[in-house]
Amino acid sequence: MLVQQILKSKANDTVATVAPDTTVTEAVRLLSDKRIGALVVSQDGKRAQGIISERDIVREIGQRGPACLDEKVSALMTADPVTCHRDEAADLVLGRMTEGRFRHIPVVEGEEMIGLISIGDVVKARLAELSMEKDALEGMIMGH
């Protein structure tokens, strides 16, 4: 399965972004309102300069206390995030995400972001693929 197939299967293909000078408090509100786990940090909404996730924010609060909520997301974000391309195999992307211990990856074409997939999106697609393979094998065994 390719990343492009995962993007097509997503109900919502918009990428939630925030500008680098957005406060962490504003980012938290957006994460909560949209019920998502990460925001892409982008000045123009096209180029992924960074990612800030719930995990990043919780880690900083744990280390430095709630004062970090007044900082800009650019201070807490993971800069220059790992990206993938639409024609990459989902299994390879899943391996990269697992090895790097991150759960969201921007999909880019050239320098421009065309989507965002989560580890949950990849796992869901893989489970659907395995289910289809199982059904096909059962059909072959049963003579259908």
N, C-alpha and C positions, 0 to 999 in steps of 0.2 A: 504494500500500500504506500502511496506517495502522500507527501504533505498536502499537495493540492486537493486530494480527495477528502482529507480531514477538513480543510478550509471550506469546501463545498458542503460538507455535512453539518457545519455549525449553524445553529438557528440565527445567531447574531454575528455578523462578520465585521462589525465595527470594532476598532481598537480604542480603548479608553486611554487618553493621553493627558498629561499635565505638563505645564511649562516648568523649566528648571527652578524658577523663582517662586513657585507655589509653596505655601507653607505645608509642613507635614500634617498639621491639623486639618487643612483643607483636603489634603490627599486622603486622610483617614475618613473624612466625611464622604468623599466620593466613592471610596472602596465600600463603605457601609451602604450607601444609597444604591449602588449598582450591584451589590452582593457579589463582588469579585475579589480575587486575591492579589492582584498586581496591577500597576499602572505603568505604561511606557512613558518615560520622560522625554519630551520632544518639544523643541521651540516652535517648529513649524507643523507638527502633526504628521510629518512624513518620514523624518529621519530619527531613528531610535538612538538617543544620546545615552539613555540609561533605563533602568527598571527599578521601581521601588515596590516592594511587596509587604504584605502584612508581617511576614517573618522579619524583614529588615527593620521595620518600625518597632516591633516587640523586642527584638534584640537590643536596639538602642535604648529603649525605655528601661529595659532590665539593667543595662550597663551604666546609663547616665541619668536616669530618672525622666520625669515628664517634661523637663525643660526643653528637650530635643523636639517636642511638638511645635515649638515656635520657630524652628529652623526651616530653611528651604529644603525641598526634596533633593536638590543637587548635592547637599551635604551628606545625605544618607543613602542615596541611590547606588546601585551597582552600575558603574560607568562602562561604556562600550560593551554592551551585553553580547553574549554569544547569539548568533542568528542562524537561520537556516533558509533554504530556498524551496520553492514549491515543488521542484522536481526531485527532491531528496527522498530517500526511503524513510518511512516513519520509524522503522526499527533502529536505524542509525541515529536518528534524532532522539529517540527514547534513550538510547545508550548514552548519548552525550549529556542529556538532562540528568540521568541517573548518576553518571560519573561526576558531573559538576555540581550535583546536589542543588539544582534549581528546578522550578516547576513551570516556568513560562519562558517561551522563546519567540521572539519576533520573526516573522517570515518576511524576507526582503527580496526585492528584485532590483539589482543594482544597489543603489544607496537608499531606495525608497521602500518603506514598510508597506506591505500589502495585507498583513494579517498578524494574528498572534494566536499561538496554540499553547495549550497547557498540557501537562503530563496526563491529566484526566481525559482530555480530548484524544490523546494518542492511545491511551489504554482502552477507552471506549471503542475506538475504531478497530483496535486489534482484537478485542473480544467479539465484535461483530464479524470480523473476518474469520476468526476461529469457529464461530457458530456456523457460518456458511460452509466452511470446509467440513465440519462435522456432519452437517446435513447432507452434503454431497457424498461423503464417504458412506453414510448410512444408506443413502439411495442406491449406491453402487452395490453394496452388500446385499440389500433386499431385492435387487434386480429391477429398480425403478428407473 
